């Protein structure tokens, strides 16, 4: 743990981490039970619920949904930046939600299943400290209100960041590093949903395009990283599963907060991969 804490300190962040061997149950962590605002990491809870609901016959993944331009949630990717009407299936909306962290696609799914269904699913899985408080549109609206008349430009001002409710786990979607790896382990062990639905869920969680955080710690062609980032002012997270060619499977959650309010902090992004690699190497060494 000392190496991980030193890595966080060198990158100018405070960090929470939990890693677990999905098959043996071996685990390690630092600050693993501390509540943290999850930002877009909570989309893993959302899409897991969508596929679980489908597996239980309460939702049809191939059902098409019209997403009109006026229905879209603000965001830098996906449907939010498109100008024309779109029609997608629920499973393709789930793919967009993970692949490019599409806020609009996520909100269509939030509307489909509801916050309480997501929270009930987490409770059924034993994740009692993982809770959704609002959909993405409400998270964005909270930030707009707290930023004030200066708008997004104010989100790099320390005084503005200090009053953002979305950074306080008491007022926003939240979880712990330990519970997030427990969720991922449940997905990979077919405990969220099995059979075809479990395979489809893992496929979706493997679609993320960003490689600058968790995946940066595992730059190998034969190591698969399935992850989901989360980003808010000063917060940079990623949770995911690292799969090795020898069959080893490791769920990792790295949740960080930077001292700097700058938007671009490459070291803060990269330390997520560094810390995850140290943790996974330790688990692999302990298992041999």
N, C-alpha and C positions, 0 to 999 in steps of 0.2 A: 504493500500500500504506500510505502514511502516514495517509491518511484512515481506512482501515479499522482500523489499530492505535489511532488516537486514539479512534475510536468504541468499541472494546472497552474501552479504559482508562476512558473516561467512564462506561461502564455497570458498571464494577467487575468485569470478567471478563478472563481470559486467553482468547484465541481462536485457533483454527486455521481456515483457510479455503482452499478451492480452488474455482475456477469454470472451466468450459470451454465453448466454443462447440461444440456437438455436431457441427456440419457442417463448420466450417473447421478445427477442432482447436486454435484459439487458446486459451490458458489463462493464468491468473494465480493466485497463491496466497501465503499466508503461513503458515509452519509446516505446509505441506501434506503432509509426509512423516513427521510425528510420530505415533507410535501413540497411540490414545485408546480408552478404553472406549466401546463403541458404544451400550450400553443398548438401548432398543427400536428404534434405527436398524437394528440387525441383522435386524430383521424384513423389511427389503427384500431381504437376501440369502436369507432363508427363502422368501418368496413367489416370488422369481425362480427359485429351485430347483424349487419345486412346479410352476410353469408349464413350465419346461424339461423336467422329468421327464414331464409330461403330453404335451408336444409330441413326445417321443421314444418314446411309447407305453408307458411304465412305470407310469403312474398315470392313473386316470380321474377327472376333475375333478367329475363329477356324482355320484360315489359318496357315499351318505349315511352319516353317522357319528352314533351316539348319544353324547351328552355328558351323562352323569349328574351330578347335583349334587356327589357325592363325588369326582368326577374333576377338579374345577375348581381352577385356580391362583389364588392371591390376586391381587386387582387392583381398581382403582376403577371399571372400566367393563366393558361387555359381559357375557359369560356368567358371569363371576365374581360379579356382583351379582344374578344371576337365581336364583330359588328352585326352579324346576321342571325336569324333564328336557327336553332339547332335542335336536333332530335336524336336522343341517345337512349340506349337500354340502361337499366339500373346497373348491370355488371360493367358496362363501359363507363358509366359515371364513377363507379368505384375505382376503375383503372385510372381515370383522370385524377381522382382525389389523391391517389398515392403517387402516380408517376410524376406529376408536376405540381402537386399540392394545390389543386384547383379548388378554390374556396366556393365557387358557384356550384360545382359538381357535389362538393361535400354538403352544401346547404340543401340541395335537392334531396339527398339521402337523409339528412337530418329531418326534413319535412316528411319523408316517407316512413321512417321508423319511429321518430320521436325521441326526445331526450331521455324520457323515463324508461323506454325500452332499452336504450344503450346502458343506462345505469343499472337496470335490472339484470341485464346480461352480465355486467361486471360483477354484480353481487352474487349471481349464480356461480360464477367462476371463483368466488372467494376473494375478490379484489374489492374489499370494503372501503378502501381509501382512494379509489379511482372514481371520480365523479365528473360528469358533464353538467355545467351550469348554463351554458348558452351555445347556440350555433355560431358559425363563423360571422354571419352578418351582425350579430349582436356584439361579438368581440370587436369587430371593426368599428361599430358605432360607439362603443365604449372608449376606444382609443381616440376617435374623432372628437368626442365630447371632452375628454381629458386634455387633449392637445390644445384646445382653445382656438381662437381666431387665427393664430399663426399657421395652423394646419400642420401637414406632415413635416415641414421644415423644423418645427419645434421639437420633434422626436429625438433630436441629438442634443437637446439642452438638458443638463442634469436636473434642473428644477422641474421640467416637464416630465422627465422619466420617473422622477420620484413620486409623482402623483398618479401614475398610470395604474388603474385598478387591475388591468390584465396581467400585471406582474405579481400580484398578490394572490396566492393560491386560495385565500379565503373568499375571493370574489370572482374567480374564474375557473375554467376547467383545470383539474389538478390530478396528480397521482404521485407515486414514489418510484424511484428507480427499481426497487425490488418488485413492486407489483407489475411494472411494465415488462420486466423480463419474464415474470410468471405468465402474463398474457401471451407473450410470444412463444414460450415453451408449450402452452396449452394449444396454440394454433399448430405448432409443428408436431404435436403428439395426437392430433385429431380429437382433442377434447373440446374445442369450440364447435367444430362440425367435422364430420368425417366423410370418407368416400370422395365423390366428385366435387362436392362443395368445399371440402378441405383442400383439395388440390387446386381448385380455382382461387381460393383465398390466398394460398401461398404464392400462386402465380402473380396475383395482383400485388402482393407485398414485395415481390421481386422486381417490380417495374420502375422503381424510382430512378430518375435520370441523374440526380446529384451525386457526385463522387468525391466531393471536397472535404467531407467530414468522416464518417465511419469507414467508408470504403478506402479512404486514403491510407489507412493503417494496414491494409491487406492487398498490396499491389501485385497480385499473382493471378495468372490466367485460370488456374485450377481451384481457386478459392472463391466461393459465391457469397456475396453479401446482399441480403435483402433488408432494406432499411426504410425508415421514415424520419425526416427532419422536422424540426419545429423551430420557428424563429420569431422573436419579438425584440423590441429595443432592449439591448444588453443580454438577451437570452439566446443561446444557440444550443440546440439539443439534437441528438439522434438516438433512435433505438433500432435494433435490428438483430438478425440472425446471421452468423458467420458459419458457413459450411465448408469443411475440408474434404479433400478427395479420399481420405481414409475413413470417412463416415462421421467424423466428429462434428457436433452441432452445438453452437454456443449462442445463447441469447445475451445481448449486451444493451444496457441503457446508460447513456452518458448525458447528463443534464448540466448545463453550465450557465453562469452569469458573469459577465465581464465588468471590470472596474470602469472601463472606458465606455462612453455612449456612442462612439463612432460606429457607423454602419458597416464599414469595411475593416475587418480585423482578421486577416488570414491566419495568424497564429492561433486565435481562438477557435477557428474552424478546424485547423489541423490537429489541435490537441485532442479532439474527440477521437480521431483515428489512432493517435499515439496511445492514449489511455486505454482504449479498447484493445489494442494489440498487446499491451503489457498484461492486461487482465486475462485475455484468452491464452497467451503464452504460458501464464502461470497455471491456468486450469489444465492445459495440455501437459505441462511438465509434471503436475501432480498426479495425472492419470496414467503416466507411463511407468 
